[in-house]
């Protein structure tokens, strides 16, 4: 059994859609490639056949891992989550104490990370530094560019 991972409803739906695409579309495409390569004759010297079989093996491994993820996925009920502390799926407004600028991060599972929309992975240095903290706390976070000092201004749920 794999490790339990938490998702939003949208994140789990996207995961299931990707799995379905791999199982229906990608499997069919690779099967077709194998059939076409097989029709070209001697399989012992057929590079196309070998490449297609290797692709098939990689796809089946990906499907297996994805099925395990879906099986062990849990959807968090954000309505029941505490908003007094930073947790997974928290939307956190912080003020950079050095530049006096404000940023809002949403802490999400690794698979839902999207830096363009400020959704940061729960395993990122910033998220790790914010987890468990409350409004008003000042936090020093070690990031690759140095030390980031922030004050937590607001915590809400996504």
trRosetta pair geometry for C-beta under 8 A, 3 or more apart (Angstrom, degrees):
i j d omega theta_ij theta_ji phi_ij phi_ji
1 72 6.8 129 179 -87 83 118
2 68 4.4 101 -25 166 143 110
2 69 6.9 -66 105 -77 161 42
2 71 7.2 108 33 75 114 104
2 72 4.5 -119 77 -17 100 156
3 72 6.5 105 84 150 31 152
4 72 5.1 -133 -100 174 49 97
4 73 7.8 139 -157 -108 62 15
4 74 5.7 19 -174 -7 107 119
5 69 6.6 -22 36 -152 134 82
5 72 6.4 73 15 112 78 100
5 73 5.9 -33 71 -109 85 64
5 74 7.3 170 82 25 36 78
5 109 5.8 87 177 -143 104 144
5 111 7.5 70 155 4 145 123
6 73 7.7 121 -114 -162 20 65
6 74 5.3 -38 -104 75 67 91
6 75 7.5 111 -159 -124 70 16
6 76 5.0 40 -171 -40 121 110
6 88 5.9 86 81 129 139 155
6 89 7.8 -92 130 -30 124 114
6 109 5.9 -179 76 -63 66 123
7 11 3.9 -143 -167 92 101 117
7 12 4.2 131 102 -53 142 86
7 15 6.9 -80 -117 -5 163 136
7 73 5.4 -8 7 -165 125 112
7 74 7.3 149 23 74 76 40
7 75 5.9 -48 76 -99 80 62
7 76 7.5 171 65 3 30 84
7 109 5.9 -58 -90 16 62 145
7 111 7.3 -30 -103 69 106 123
7 112 7.0 140 -137 -42 79 128
8 11 4.5 97 47 4 77 104
8 12 7.1 -150 84 -3 40 84
8 75 7.1 45 -172 -144 19 86
8 76 7.3 -46 -91 46 49 91
8 78 7.7 6 -118 -40 89 125
8 89 6.8 132 -74 -110 97 120
8 108 7.4 -46 -18 -134 111 107
8 112 6.8 87 16 -108 105 162
8 158 6.8 -66 -98 95 137 140
9 12 6.0 -58 -150 39 30 107
9 13 6.3 32 152 -21 65 108
9 75 5.5 46 -80 -143 65 134
10 13 5.6 -55 -147 36 31 113
10 14 6.4 32 154 -20 65 104
11 14 5.8 -53 -150 34 30 111
11 15 6.5 33 151 -20 63 105
11 108 7.4 169 -76 -170 147 117
11 109 6.7 118 171 44 160 117
11 111 6.5 114 -171 98 114 105
11 112 4.5 -52 -109 -80 128 124
12 15 5.5 -51 -149 35 35 115
12 16 6.4 35 153 -17 66 105
12 70 7.5 110 -159 -130 86 74
12 73 5.3 141 -118 151 108 145
12 75 5.7 -71 -12 -79 150 100
13 16 5.8 -54 -148 38 31 110
13 17 6.3 34 152 -22 65 106
14 17 5.6 -52 -146 35 32 113
14 18 6.4 33 154 -20 64 104
15 18 5.9 -54 -150 35 29 110
15 19 6.5 29 151 -17 63 107
15 66 7.1 -178 -178 -162 88 94
15 69 6.3 -119 -171 118 135 122
15 70 5.9 175 129 -85 117 88
15 73 6.8 157 80 -79 157 158
15 111 6.8 31 -81 150 113 150
16 19 5.6 -53 -147 37 33 113
16 20 6.2 35 153 -20 65 106
16 70 6.0 100 -87 -122 76 128
17 20 5.6 -53 -147 37 31 113
17 21 6.4 35 152 -22 64 104
18 21 5.6 -51 -149 33 32 114
18 22 6.5 31 153 -18 64 104
18 66 6.8 -129 104 -146 101 142
19 22 5.8 -55 -150 36 31 110
19 23 6.3 22 156 -14 66 111
19 63 6.9 105 -149 -140 80 70
19 66 4.6 177 -98 140 99 128
19 67 6.6 123 -146 -72 134 61
19 70 6.0 -31 -34 -41 163 142
20 23 5.9 -61 -144 41 29 107
20 24 6.0 3 166 1 68 115
21 24 6.5 -69 -135 48 22 92
21 25 5.2 -24 -170 28 66 120
21 26 6.6 65 136 -15 71 101
22 25 7.3 -44 -87 55 12 82
22 26 4.6 -27 -143 34 50 134
22 27 7.0 75 152 -31 56 87
22 59 6.4 180 -170 -167 103 95
22 62 6.4 -127 -151 107 153 113
22 63 5.3 -169 124 -88 129 91
22 66 6.7 113 38 36 152 161
23 26 7.5 29 -14 48 15 92
23 27 5.8 3 -165 -11 32 130
23 63 6.0 108 -77 -132 82 127
24 27 6.8 -18 -92 36 3 105
24 28 6.6 -3 161 -14 46 117
25 28 6.0 -68 -155 36 23 110
25 29 6.3 20 156 -20 64 109
26 29 5.6 -53 -145 34 33 113
26 30 6.4 26 159 -14 66 106
26 59 5.6 -169 137 -143 122 134
27 30 6.1 -61 -149 40 28 105
27 31 6.2 31 154 -21 65 109
27 59 6.7 169 -85 138 64 140
27 63 7.8 33 -65 -66 111 150
28 31 5.7 -55 -147 35 29 113
28 32 6.4 32 153 -21 63 106
29 32 5.8 -56 -155 33 29 113
29 33 6.6 30 149 -19 64 104
30 33 5.4 -49 -149 34 38 114
30 34 6.4 40 152 -20 67 102
30 52 6.2 152 -165 -169 77 85
30 55 5.3 -157 -126 110 119 112
30 56 4.8 153 153 -85 137 80
30 59 5.9 -144 -25 7 160 157
31 34 5.7 -53 -150 35 32 112
31 35 6.4 33 151 -19 65 106
31 56 7.7 90 -70 -106 56 121
32 35 5.7 -54 -148 36 32 112
32 36 6.3 32 154 -18 65 106
33 36 5.8 -55 -147 37 30 111
33 37 6.3 27 156 -17 65 108
33 48 7.5 -134 174 168 92 95
33 52 4.2 -168 120 -122 109 126
33 55 7.2 9 79 61 149 143
34 37 5.8 -57 -146 39 29 109
34 38 6.1 33 153 -24 65 108
34 49 6.7 72 -143 -141 63 69
34 52 4.5 -179 -77 132 66 133
34 53 6.5 91 -111 -69 111 67
34 56 6.6 19 -57 -48 131 138
35 38 5.6 -53 -146 34 29 114
35 39 6.6 33 154 -23 62 105
36 39 5.8 -55 -155 30 31 114
36 40 7.3 35 148 -28 60 101
36 48 7.6 -74 103 142 92 134
37 40 5.8 -51 -162 19 39 116
37 46 5.7 130 173 157 98 127
37 48 4.0 -161 -116 112 114 102
37 49 3.8 171 139 -76 128 68
37 51 7.9 -177 -97 51 157 85
37 52 5.3 -167 1 9 147 142
38 43 6.7 -2 -123 -87 68 108
38 46 7.9 122 -94 118 34 167
38 49 6.1 100 -69 -111 57 118
40 46 6.0 136 83 -128 113 125
40 48 6.8 57 31 54 152 133
40 49 7.6 -148 50 -45 111 105
41 46 6.8 166 78 -75 71 121
42 45 5.2 23 108 35 116 95
42 46 6.3 171 94 -38 59 100
43 46 5.1 -60 -135 25 37 124
43 49 5.3 -99 -141 109 80 168
46 49 3.9 47 109 10 118 117
46 50 6.7 156 96 -14 66 84
47 50 5.6 -55 -148 39 36 112
47 51 6.1 37 154 -20 69 106
48 51 5.8 -55 -147 37 29 111
48 52 6.3 28 155 -18 64 108
49 52 5.9 -57 -147 38 28 109
49 53 6.3 28 154 -18 64 108
50 53 5.8 -56 -147 37 29 111
50 54 6.4 30 154 -20 64 106
51 54 5.7 -54 -149 36 31 112
51 55 6.4 35 151 -21 64 104
52 55 5.5 -49 -148 34 33 114
52 56 6.4 39 150 -24 63 103
53 56 5.5 -49 -150 32 33 116
53 57 6.6 36 151 -20 63 102
54 57 5.7 -51 -152 33 34 113
54 58 6.5 32 152 -16 65 105
55 58 5.8 -57 -150 38 32 110
55 59 6.2 32 153 -20 66 108
56 59 5.7 -55 -147 36 29 112
56 60 6.3 28 156 -18 64 107
57 60 5.9 -55 -146 36 29 109
57 61 6.5 30 153 -19 63 106
58 61 5.7 -55 -151 35 32 113
58 62 6.4 32 151 -18 65 105
59 62 5.6 -55 -150 37 33 112
59 63 6.2 35 152 -21 67 105
60 63 5.5 -49 -144 35 33 114
60 64 6.4 38 153 -22 63 104
61 64 5.7 -52 -150 34 30 114
61 65 6.6 28 153 -16 63 105
62 65 5.8 -56 -149 38 31 109
62 66 6.1 29 154 -18 66 110
63 66 5.7 -58 -145 40 29 111
63 67 6.2 33 155 -23 65 105
64 67 5.8 -51 -147 33 28 112
64 68 6.6 30 152 -19 61 104
65 68 5.6 -55 -154 34 32 113
65 69 6.5 36 148 -21 65 103
66 69 5.4 -48 -150 32 36 115
66 70 6.4 34 153 -17 66 104
67 70 5.8 -53 -147 38 32 109
67 71 6.1 36 153 -22 65 108
68 71 5.6 -53 -144 36 29 114
68 72 6.3 6 163 1 64 113
69 72 6.4 -75 -147 50 23 94
69 73 6.1 43 153 -52 65 102
69 111 7.9 101 -168 -63 142 157
70 73 5.5 -37 -145 2 31 123
76 81 6.9 35 163 -59 117 126
76 88 6.9 164 -40 101 167 113
76 89 6.0 -157 82 -9 144 151
77 80 4.8 40 103 16 108 110
77 81 7.4 173 96 -31 59 86
78 81 5.3 -45 -154 10 47 123
78 89 5.5 -117 -106 138 111 144
78 157 4.6 143 171 179 113 132
78 158 6.3 -103 -129 56 160 77
79 157 7.6 170 -82 105 33 166
81 87 6.1 -144 -174 71 122 144
81 89 6.8 148 2 79 175 118
81 157 5.9 131 67 -100 120 129
82 85 5.9 22 114 33 118 90
82 87 6.7 97 64 -16 87 140
83 90 7.6 142 -133 -123 64 97
83 155 5.4 164 180 112 75 100
83 156 6.4 8 -147 -122 125 33
83 157 6.1 -91 -93 -35 107 93
84 134 5.8 -12 161 -124 74 106
84 135 7.6 -90 -156 5 54 96
84 155 7.2 102 -153 72 9 140
85 90 7.9 -98 115 -84 49 151
85 132 5.6 -16 -177 -149 124 31
85 133 6.7 142 -152 70 77 23
85 134 5.5 -52 -96 -79 65 76
85 155 7.1 -150 116 173 7 172
86 90 4.7 -154 -147 72 61 166
86 92 5.4 16 -114 -83 116 134
86 107 6.8 90 178 -3 98 149
86 130 4.5 -85 136 146 168 92
86 131 5.4 -124 104 -113 103 29
86 132 6.4 -39 61 18 85 23
86 133 5.2 12 14 52 118 75
86 134 7.7 -146 -11 -75 79 30
86 152 7.0 -119 -47 -124 121 145
86 155 5.8 -129 -79 -117 67 129
87 90 5.2 118 51 -38 55 113
87 107 7.4 -171 109 78 31 135
87 131 6.9 70 -108 -141 35 80
87 132 7.8 75 -80 -66 65 45
88 107 5.8 -118 -129 116 39 106
88 108 7.3 83 -166 -122 80 23
88 109 7.1 35 -157 -59 123 70
88 122 5.4 -12 -105 -97 93 137
89 106 7.4 -7 -151 -177 38 90
89 107 6.6 -71 -18 79 16 78
89 108 6.7 64 -87 -98 57 61
89 157 6.3 22 133 -150 99 80
89 158 5.2 -100 -172 13 86 115
90 106 7.3 -173 93 -146 41 52
90 107 5.2 19 49 31 80 113
90 130 7.8 -148 82 131 134 122
90 155 5.4 -30 -165 -159 119 96
90 156 7.4 129 -164 69 66 34
90 157 6.8 -60 -114 -99 48 52
90 158 7.8 -168 -136 -28 5 85
91 104 6.2 14 175 178 91 107
91 105 7.5 179 -154 91 49 40
91 106 4.9 -19 -103 -98 74 83
91 155 7.3 140 72 -160 54 44
91 156 4.7 -24 61 69 107 86
91 157 6.7 93 8 178 95 4
91 158 5.6 129 -44 -74 106 66
92 104 6.8 168 84 -153 41 59
92 105 5.2 -13 59 61 95 87
92 106 7.6 163 16 -89 71 31
92 107 6.8 38 -3 -22 115 104
92 130 5.7 91 148 -179 177 148
92 152 6.3 -57 -166 -136 106 98
92 154 7.3 163 -154 85 41 57
92 155 5.6 -6 -105 -105 73 73
93 102 6.2 7 -177 -176 95 109
93 103 7.5 175 -149 91 54 36
93 104 4.7 -24 -96 -98 72 88
93 152 7.6 103 78 -166 55 57
93 153 4.5 -61 105 69 99 107
93 154 4.1 22 38 47 116 99
93 155 7.8 -136 23 -63 73 36
94 102 7.0 168 87 -150 39 63
94 103 5.8 -15 61 62 87 82
94 104 7.6 156 16 -94 66 37
94 105 7.0 4 7 7 113 104
94 130 7.4 -101 -65 -104 137 127
94 150 4.1 11 175 178 127 131
94 151 6.5 152 -159 72 73 40
94 152 5.7 -41 -102 -102 83 48
94 153 6.3 169 -107 6 24 90
95 100 6.8 -9 -180 -151 104 41
95 101 7.2 170 -153 87 62 30
95 102 5.1 -33 -98 -95 72 76
95 150 6.3 148 70 -158 41 74
95 151 4.9 -12 54 54 98 95
95 153 5.6 82 -22 -44 97 120
96 99 4.6 10 103 45 127 93
96 100 6.7 -59 79 -2 78 13
96 101 5.0 10 35 54 116 78
96 102 7.6 -151 7 -79 76 26
96 103 6.9 52 -33 0 101 108
96 148 7.0 -68 -128 -165 94 91
96 149 7.3 93 -164 77 57 61
96 150 5.7 -41 -98 -99 45 83
97 100 7.4 28 -151 -74 23 52
97 138 6.8 43 -57 -145 145 113
97 149 4.3 -57 45 112 121 104
97 150 6.3 -164 -13 -100 89 24
97 151 6.0 95 -67 -20 101 94
98 148 7.9 -104 6 -143 124 52
98 149 6.0 108 -33 49 92 101
102 153 6.9 -20 -133 7 114 154
103 118 7.0 -172 178 -137 96 137
104 118 6.1 84 91 126 66 156
105 118 5.4 -127 -113 166 49 100
105 119 7.8 125 -170 -113 66 22
105 120 5.1 -21 -163 11 116 120
105 126 6.5 -159 -106 131 169 131
105 127 7.3 -146 145 -81 140 79
105 130 7.4 167 71 0 136 167
106 117 7.5 -22 30 125 126 92
106 118 6.1 100 11 109 83 83
106 119 4.7 -32 74 -107 106 69
106 120 7.1 148 70 20 49 68
106 158 5.7 71 -148 -85 125 116
107 119 8.0 161 -92 -160 8 61
107 120 6.1 -33 -106 72 56 84
107 121 8.0 11 -155 133 66 14
107 122 5.4 80 175 -92 98 73
107 127 4.7 126 -125 -132 109 113
107 130 7.0 -152 -65 82 136 126
107 131 7.3 140 -152 -79 165 86
108 112 4.0 -95 155 87 132 115
108 113 6.2 -180 79 -75 110 50
108 119 4.7 5 8 -177 135 105
108 120 7.1 139 29 66 81 32
108 121 6.8 -57 76 -103 71 37
108 122 6.8 -125 88 -36 23 87
108 158 8.0 48 -81 -48 98 158
109 112 5.2 76 59 15 78 102
109 113 7.9 -106 100 -37 44 77
109 121 7.3 -7 154 -139 25 72
109 122 6.1 -20 -103 3 37 118
110 113 5.9 -25 -162 -21 39 116
110 121 4.7 36 -104 -137 61 119
110 122 7.0 -83 -46 35 67 83
110 123 6.0 1 -75 17 106 119
112 119 6.1 -81 131 153 87 139
113 119 5.8 -175 -142 111 36 91
113 120 6.4 22 -132 -149 95 25
113 121 4.5 -24 -81 -58 128 88
113 124 7.8 122 -118 -41 131 123
114 117 4.7 23 106 33 114 102
114 119 4.5 41 46 46 79 115
115 118 7.1 31 -165 -89 40 30
115 119 7.4 -103 -68 55 25 60
115 120 7.1 55 -101 -89 69 72
120 124 4.9 -81 171 36 106 151
120 126 5.8 -26 153 71 164 119
120 127 5.2 -170 113 -49 111 110
121 124 4.5 116 64 -29 85 97
121 127 6.3 -130 96 8 47 150
122 127 5.1 -142 -138 145 31 148
122 128 7.8 92 163 -65 52 65
122 131 7.4 68 -160 -75 84 129
123 127 6.9 24 28 70 15 129
123 128 6.9 24 -160 -55 31 106
124 127 4.6 86 58 12 86 104
124 128 6.8 -154 88 -8 41 88
125 128 5.7 -56 -143 38 29 112
125 129 6.3 29 158 -20 64 108
125 141 6.0 128 146 170 93 106
125 142 6.3 -101 -166 87 130 62
125 143 4.9 158 97 -103 142 67
125 144 7.4 171 6 -22 153 71
126 129 5.8 -60 -153 36 29 111
126 130 6.4 16 155 -12 65 112
126 141 5.8 68 -114 157 51 160
126 143 6.5 19 -60 -87 81 119
126 148 7.0 -20 -103 71 90 153
127 130 5.8 -65 -146 41 31 105
127 131 6.3 46 157 -41 68 99
128 131 6.0 -38 -144 11 29 117
128 141 7.8 133 76 -141 79 108
129 133 7.9 1 141 -19 58 137
129 139 5.4 132 158 155 101 129
129 140 7.7 -114 -155 99 129 32
129 141 3.3 -22 -100 -107 174 109
129 142 7.6 164 -78 25 127 56
129 148 7.6 139 75 72 170 107
130 133 5.5 -94 -165 32 50 122
130 139 6.4 164 -93 66 57 171
130 141 7.5 -17 -41 -78 72 137
130 150 7.9 -26 -86 78 101 135
130 152 7.0 125 -142 -87 97 118
133 137 4.6 -131 -171 70 106 147
133 139 5.7 -52 -99 -64 163 133
133 152 5.6 163 124 -29 117 151
134 137 5.4 100 60 -18 64 117
134 152 6.8 168 112 82 28 145
134 155 7.4 -85 -148 -8 46 144
135 152 5.4 -125 -117 116 38 103
135 153 6.8 2 -145 156 90 15
135 154 6.4 28 -113 -100 116 27
135 155 5.8 -125 -59 0 94 100
136 151 7.3 -24 -159 -175 24 98
136 152 6.6 -31 22 72 26 88
137 151 7.3 177 92 -148 36 61
137 152 5.3 21 53 24 79 116
138 149 6.8 10 179 -176 100 91
138 150 7.2 -180 -151 94 60 37
138 151 4.9 -30 -97 -95 76 79
138 152 7.9 -150 -80 6 30 73
139 149 7.3 174 88 -148 44 50
139 150 5.6 -14 59 63 89 83
139 151 7.7 154 15 -95 71 30
139 152 7.0 51 -4 -33 115 98
140 147 5.6 -10 -171 -173 99 113
140 148 7.3 150 -159 78 48 45
140 149 5.2 -18 -102 -99 73 79
141 147 7.1 144 73 -161 42 60
141 148 4.6 -24 64 65 97 98
141 149 7.7 177 19 -80 71 30
141 150 6.9 0 4 13 115 107
142 146 7.9 -99 -146 151 59 27
142 147 6.0 -34 -100 -103 57 70
142 148 7.9 -175 -82 20 10 79
143 146 6.7 3 66 59 80 40
143 147 7.4 138 24 -116 76 18
143 148 5.1 35 1 -13 123 117
145 148 7.7 63 70 -55 100 99
152 155 6.7 10 174 -50 120 98
